């Protein structure tokens, strides 16, 4: 859960993000490297914000002409960040949806629960219709 010392903030994304965004139905946007890793581990193309409210414009640009599923953290900062991100996505994405995991969990915690992957896939299908 570390970045290169002295580097500037940026999005967390898999190395093949640019190639995969052409083929995947939607992109999961979440907060932090562990949530991003959890989404990737479930098989979803994902990008992670470095912190709440950071790199909003970069995330919106990464989702240009794509569908996006924002899985926000359940705290007040996550709510504010997702509202700003939704506003930015309205200008770049083909469509988007904001989801809050149940029981005040973040995506990493939610990913350990039965049915999480199916729920995310269903939300993704809804946004990409």
JOPEUR-V999064 format. One record per pair of residues at least 4 apart in sequence whose C-alpha atoms are under 6 Angstrom apart, sorted by sequence separation. I is the first residue (numbers start at 1). J is the second residue. D is the distance in whole Angstrom. If there is no record, write none. Layout:
i: [I/I]
j: [J/J]
d: [D/D]
This chain:
i: [17/20/33/37/40/74/82/89/101/105/107/39/40/73/105/111/72/36/36/36/33/32/29/31/32/27/28/29/30/31/32/27/29/12/52/67/66/67/69/71/53/60/64/65/66/67/68/69/70/71/72/52/56/60/64/65/67/71/63/74/96/73/13/12/12/11/11/11/28/26/27/28/29/30/26/28/30/67/38/35/35]
j: [21/24/37/41/44/78/86/93/105/109/111/44/45/78/110/116/78/46/47/48/48/48/46/48/49/45/46/47/48/49/50/46/48/33/78/93/93/94/96/98/81/88/92/93/94/95/96/97/98/99/100/81/85/89/93/94/96/100/93/104/127/106/47/47/48/48/49/50/68/67/68/69/70/71/68/70/72/128/108/107/108]
d: [6/6/6/6/5/6/6/5/6/6/6/5/6/5/6/6/6/6/6/5/6/5/6/5/5/5/5/5/5/5/5/5/6/6/6/6/5/5/6/6/4/6/5/5/5/5/5/5/5/5/5/6/6/5/5/5/6/6/6/5/6/5/5/5/5/6/5/6/6/5/5/5/5/5/5/6/6/6/5/5/5]
